[in-house]
């Protein structure tokens, strides 16, 4: 069935590609944050354990929203971890960093998500995809605020 939402297939593909990059960064950050939740130690354990849970829960919900927008554009969302991570610059840790390094790594991760969202805003704006621009703006807002809050705790 044809998709008649006011965007050509090429325009929809451009927005979907931007969303796939955001999905990859979000997924990589989700995995990292969840691992930190399990492995954080030290005098701030309780506070960081709870904060990391709040963050990974928010990231998990975002994954569904991003993937569903890709589908609404008529494209297929990445269906495996490997496929999602192809679009990510956030890399996994080898070993378990200390709490301050975890926080610093998460700052960089949220900044990567914010950059992906902003690049996507540019791409979706160029093709007139205001719905995707709105989703990407929301993701950038959350990433900016989370990065700021994490930086404030260092």
LINDANOR-V90847 format. One record per pair of residues at least 24 apart in sequence whose C-alpha atoms are under 10 Angstrom apart, sorted by the first residue. I is the first residue (numbers start at 1). J is the second residue. D is the distance in whole Angstrom. If there is no record, write none. Layout:
I,J,D
I,J,D
//
This chain:
1,74,10
2,74,9
3,72,9
3,73,8
3,74,7
4,73,10
5,72,10
5,73,8
5,129,10
6,128,9
6,129,9
7,73,9
7,127,8
7,128,8
7,129,7
8,73,10
8,127,9
9,73,8
9,74,8
9,75,9
10,127,9
11,73,9
11,123,9
11,124,8
11,126,9
11,127,6
11,128,8
11,129,8
12,70,9
12,72,9
12,73,6
12,74,7
12,75,8
12,124,9
12,127,8
12,128,10
12,129,8
12,132,10
13,70,9
13,73,8
13,74,8
13,75,7
13,124,10
14,73,10
14,120,9
14,123,7
14,124,7
14,126,9
14,127,8
14,129,10
15,69,9
15,70,8
15,73,8
15,75,10
15,120,7
15,121,9
15,122,10
15,123,6
15,124,5
15,125,9
15,126,9
15,127,8
15,128,10
15,129,7
15,131,10
15,132,7
15,133,9
16,66,9
16,67,9
16,69,8
16,70,5
16,71,8
16,72,9
16,73,7
16,74,9
16,75,7
16,76,9
16,77,8
16,120,9
16,123,10
16,124,9
16,132,9
17,70,8
17,75,9
17,77,10
17,87,9
17,120,8
17,123,9
17,124,10
18,70,9
18,87,10
18,116,8
18,117,8
18,118,10
18,119,7
18,120,5
18,121,8
18,122,9
18,123,7
18,124,8
18,132,9
18,136,9
19,66,6
19,67,8
19,69,8
19,70,7
19,77,9
19,87,10
19,116,8
19,117,8
19,119,10
19,120,7
19,121,10
19,123,10
19,124,9
19,132,8
19,135,9
19,136,8
20,66,8
20,67,8
20,70,8
20,76,10
20,77,7
20,78,7
20,83,10
20,84,7
20,85,10
20,86,9
20,87,7
20,88,9
20,116,10
20,120,10
21,84,8
21,85,9
21,86,8
21,87,5
21,88,6
21,89,9
21,113,9
21,116,7
21,117,8
21,119,9
21,120,8
22,62,10
22,63,9
22,66,8
22,67,10
22,84,9
22,87,8
22,88,8
22,112,9
22,113,6
22,114,9
22,115,9
22,116,5
22,117,6
22,118,10
22,119,9
22,120,8
22,136,8
22,139,9
22,140,10
23,59,10
23,62,8
23,63,6
23,64,9
23,65,9
23,66,6
23,67,7
23,70,10
23,77,9
23,78,9
23,84,7
23,85,9
23,87,8
23,88,8
23,113,9
23,116,9
23,117,10
24,63,9
24,78,9
24,81,9
24,82,9
24,83,8
24,84,5
24,85,5
24,86,7
24,87,5
24,88,5
24,89,8
24,90,9
24,113,9
24,116,9
25,63,10
25,84,8
25,85,7
25,86,9
25,87,7
25,88,5
25,89,7
25,90,6
25,91,9
25,109,8
25,110,9
25,111,10
25,112,7
25,113,6
25,114,9
25,115,10
25,116,8
25,117,10
26,56,10
26,59,6
26,60,8
26,62,8
26,63,7
26,66,9
26,84,9
26,85,9
26,87,10
26,88,8
26,90,9
26,109,9
26,110,8
26,112,9
26,113,6
26,114,10
26,116,9
26,139,10
26,143,10
27,56,10
27,59,8
27,60,8
27,62,9
27,63,7
27,81,8
27,84,7
27,85,7
27,87,10
27,88,8
27,90,9
27,113,10
28,59,10
28,81,9
28,84,8
28,85,7
28,86,10
28,87,9
28,88,7
28,89,8
28,90,6
28,91,7
28,92,8
28,109,8
28,113,10
29,55,10
29,56,8
29,59,8
29,60,10
29,88,9
29,89,10
29,90,7
29,91,9
29,92,9
29,105,9
29,106,7
29,108,10
29,109,6
29,110,7
29,112,9
29,113,8
30,55,8
30,56,5
30,57,8
30,58,9
30,59,6
30,60,7
30,62,10
30,63,9
30,106,10
30,109,9
31,56,8
31,59,9
31,60,9
31,92,8
32,56,9
32,90,9
32,91,9
32,92,7
32,93,8
32,102,9
32,105,9
32,106,8
32,109,9
33,57,9
33,59,9
33,102,9
33,103,9
33,105,9
33,106,7
33,109,9
34,59,10
34,60,10
35,92,10
35,93,9
35,96,9
35,102,10
36,93,10
36,96,8
36,97,9
36,98,9
36,99,8
36,102,7
36,103,9
36,106,9
37,102,10
39,96,7
39,97,9
39,98,9
39,99,9
39,102,10
40,96,8
40,97,8
40,98,7
40,99,6
40,100,10
40,102,8
41,96,10
41,97,10
41,98,7
41,99,7
42,98,8
42,99,7
42,100,10
43,99,9
44,99,8
44,100,10
45,99,8
48,99,8
48,102,10
48,103,9
51,150,10
52,103,9
52,106,10
55,106,10
55,146,8
58,142,9
59,139,10
59,142,10
59,143,10
62,135,10
62,139,8
65,135,8
66,132,9
66,135,8
66,136,9
66,139,9
69,131,9
69,132,7
69,135,9
70,132,9
73,129,10
73,132,9
87,116,10
88,112,9
88,113,9
88,116,9
89,113,9
89,116,10
99,154,10
100,150,10
100,153,9
100,154,7
101,154,9
102,150,10
103,147,9
103,149,10
103,150,6
103,151,8
103,152,10
103,153,8
103,154,7
104,147,9
104,150,8
104,151,7
104,153,10
104,154,8
105,150,10
106,146,9
106,147,7
106,150,8
106,151,9
107,143,9
107,144,9
107,146,8
107,147,5
107,148,8
107,149,9
107,150,6
107,151,7
108,147,8
108,150,10
108,151,10
109,143,9
109,147,8
110,139,10
110,140,9
110,142,9
110,143,5
110,144,7
110,145,9
110,146,7
110,147,6
110,148,9
110,150,9
111,140,9
111,143,7
111,144,7
111,145,10
111,146,9
111,147,6
111,148,9
112,140,10
112,143,9
112,144,10
112,147,10
113,139,8
113,140,7
113,142,9
113,143,6
113,144,9
113,147,10
114,138,10
114,139,7
114,140,5
114,141,8
114,142,8
114,143,5
114,144,6
114,145,10
114,147,9
115,140,8
115,143,9
115,144,10
116,140,8
117,141,9
117,143,9
//
